[in-house]
């Protein structure tokens, strides 16, 4: 499982203030377009990746053009302009595109207080608060996973504060925005793995002609294959028509419960079953 096609949208250029926390930001590319630098970085890692870069500001009017309905598996909302943020999330929900939204990391420093919750259960984040209030106008009250911190933000300094005037400037520590990103992606990856297991179970049941096949408490796709192979080998040994609940050793040394009922085990079906598992894991 991996990512082949990415679309990056940002109207910003690299600034010297980005050097402390953004992987793409270097002294040598200050003032360059962020999406172009990010695209080049991705292609340097994987030349076969398909990367679309849009150097533009997200608005309610251009979202349908930037994000066509049927072309995206997931959208990560990392916008800090509230009207654009509301418009993007509302568009995704209304068009059944999975979207995950990031709160603000400015003036916060404690990574242990990062949480992932449905938007209706969020708190302590002004950016998500404004998003939640804006989505109410679209009759959206739940169904959007958000990454946010329950930490109370430090008081922002004012630009030109030493002279006693200027607007507030939010400082951002090096590690926290990246950890918000890790939480966004891991949340989506967990969702995809769950869907993979459901698809795997359905395909196995269909291939074996069973309605009572169940696989519980699986921890990884590779473990799925190990356990199927284990079930096959045990069935071959005992020549039984069914394999009842057993406790087997997992990859991490922890005892796990594996329940699999296989009836009318035939060699060709077993080989077909193993092929299905491998194909699902490779997707």
N, C-alpha and C positions, 0 to 999 in steps of 0.2 A: 504494500500500500504506500503510495507516495503522491506527490503533487507534480503535475506536468504543466498545467496552464495557470498563469497568474495574471491578474490585472491590478496595476498599482495606480492610484489616483491621488494626486497632491499638487497643490498650486504653489508650494513653498520652494525656496532655494536654500542650500546649505549655508548656515550662518556660523560664525565663530563660537557662538554659545552652544552649538550642537556637539562640539568636539568631545565633551565630557561623557556623552551617553549614547550617541548614535554611531553604529558600526560603519556606516557609509561615510561619515564626516571626517575629513582629513584637512589639514592645513592647506594642502595642495588643491583641493576642490571647493574651497569656500566660494560662495556665490553661484555655483553650478546648480542646475535643476535637480532636485532630489530624486524624482522618479527616473530620470535618465541615468543617474549615478547608480541607483538601486538596481535598475534593469541590467546595467553592465556588470555589476557585482554578481548577480544571479547567473548570468550567462557565462561568467568566468568560472563559476563553480560547476555549472551544468550547461554546456553549449546547446544541448538538445531541448532545453526548456523553452516553452512558448510564453513570452512575457510581453504584455501590452502595457504601455506607459502613457497615462493621460496627465499632462501638465495643465491642470485646470482646477477651478474651484467648484466644489459640489453644490448644486442648487436643486431645488425641487423640479425645475424645468428640464435640466439635463440628465437627471438620474436615469430615466428610461433608456436614453441613448448610451450612457456609460455602462449600465448594468441591464442588458436584455434579460427578460424573464427566464428563459429556459437554458441559459448558458452558465449558470453559477451554482456550485454545490454549497458554497458558504460565503458570507460577506463578513469581514471583520471591520467593525466601525470604530475607528480611532480618531474621530473628528472632535475638535474642541470648540468649534463654532456651533452654538446650540441650534439655530434654525436649520442648518445643513444636517446636523446630527438627527434631529427629529424627522426631517424629510426622508433621510436615507433609511432609518429603521422602520418608519411607517410604510415606505414603499416595499421593503423586503417582506414585512409581515403580511401586507395586503396581497402580495404576489407569491406567497408561500416559498420564499427564499430564506433558508436558514441564516440567521444573523446573530452575531455575538457583539456586544457593545462594551467598550472600555470607559471606565470613569477616569477621573483626573488623578495624576500622581504628583502634581505640583505642590510644593511646601510640605510634603510628607516624606518620612524616612524609614518607617518600620515595615519591613516586608512580611513580618509574621501576622500582620493585620489585614493582608489581602484576602478577599473572599470572592467566591463565585456563587451568585444566587439569581433566582428569577427577579425581574425588575420590581415586582410588587413587594419583595422582601428586602430591598436595599435600604441603606441608611448611611448617614455621615458623609455623603459625597454630594456636593452641590451640583456638579455636572450631571450626574445621574438623576438627581432630584428634578432639575429643569427638563431633562429628557422625559422622565415619568409624567410630569405635568403636561408637557407638550403632546405626548402620545394619548392622553385622555381625550383630547379634542378629536382624535382619530378613532376613538372608542377601542383603544388598545390598552388593556390593563395588566396583562400577564403574557407569558410565552416568550419573553426575551431574556436570555441569560446575560448577566452583566458581571464584569470584573471590576471590583472597587475596593477601597480600603476604608475600614471603620476608624482609622486614625483621625484625630482632629488636626486639621492643617495648621501649620505654623503661620504666624502673622506675616504676610508678605511685606517686603521692603518696598518703598516707593522709589520710582526712578527719579533721581535727583534728590533722594531723601535727605542727604546731608545739607541740602539747601532749604529743606522744609517744604518741598512741593514736588509734583509729578504724580503719575498714575502708579498704582500698585504693580509690582513685577513678581510673578511667581517663579521661585527658584526650583530647579528640578535636580535632584541628586542622581548620580550616574547610574545606579543599579535598578532603581525602582520601575521606570517605564519598561525596561526589558523584562522584568518579572511579571508585569501586567501582561506583556505579550506572550510569555510562556504559559500563563494561566489561560489566556484566550485560546491558544493553539491546543493545549492539552485537553481543554474542555471539548473542543471539536473532535480531536482524535479519539477521545473516549466514546463520543457519540457514534463515530464511524465504525469503531471496533464493535460496539454493541450491535449496530446494524449488520455488520459482517457476520457476527455469530448467529443472528436471527436468520439471515439468508442461508448460512451454512446448515443450520438445523433443518430449515424447510427443504433444502435441496437433498439432504441426506434422507429425510423422511420420505420424500417423493421418490427418490431412486430406489430405496429399499422397500417401497410399498407399505410403509408402516404409518400408523396414526398414533402410536404410543411410544415413539422414540423421544427421549429427553436427555439433555446434557446440561448438568448443573454446575455452577461455581467454577467455570473455566476462567483461567487467569490470562491466557494469551493464545493467539492463533496458532503458534507453534505447538503449544501444549495440546490444543485440539487434535492436531495430527498425531502427536505422541500417544494420546489416549485412545484414539481410534485404532492405531496400530497395536496398542496393548490389548484392546478388546478383541481384535482379529486373532492375535497370537494365542490368547487364552481360549478363544472359541475353538481354534484348530487343535489345541492341546486336549481339551476335554471332549471334543466332538459333540458338545451339547447344542441344542437348538436355541438356547438363550443364555445370556450372560447377566447375572444378577448383580446387585450392588456390591462393590468392592471398595476397599480403601487402598490407594496406591500412592507412591511417593512422587511428589511434584518436583519440578526443576529446582525450586528453592528449598527443598528438604522438608517442606511442610506437608502434613497429611491432608489430602483433599478427598472429597467424596465424589465418586464417579458412578452414575447410574445410566445404564444403557441396555435396553431390551431389544435383542435382535432375533427375529424368527426366520426360519427357513434360510439359514446362512448358506450361500452358494459362492463358489470361488469367483465367478464372473461378476457377481454383485459386489463382493468385497473389493475387487480390483477397481470397479467403477466408483465405489464409495471413496476409496483412497484418492482417485483422480479428482473427484469433486472437491475434496478437502484441499488438495494442493492448489487447484485452480482458484478457489475462493481466497486462499491465503495470498496468492500472487497478485490478486487484483489491486 
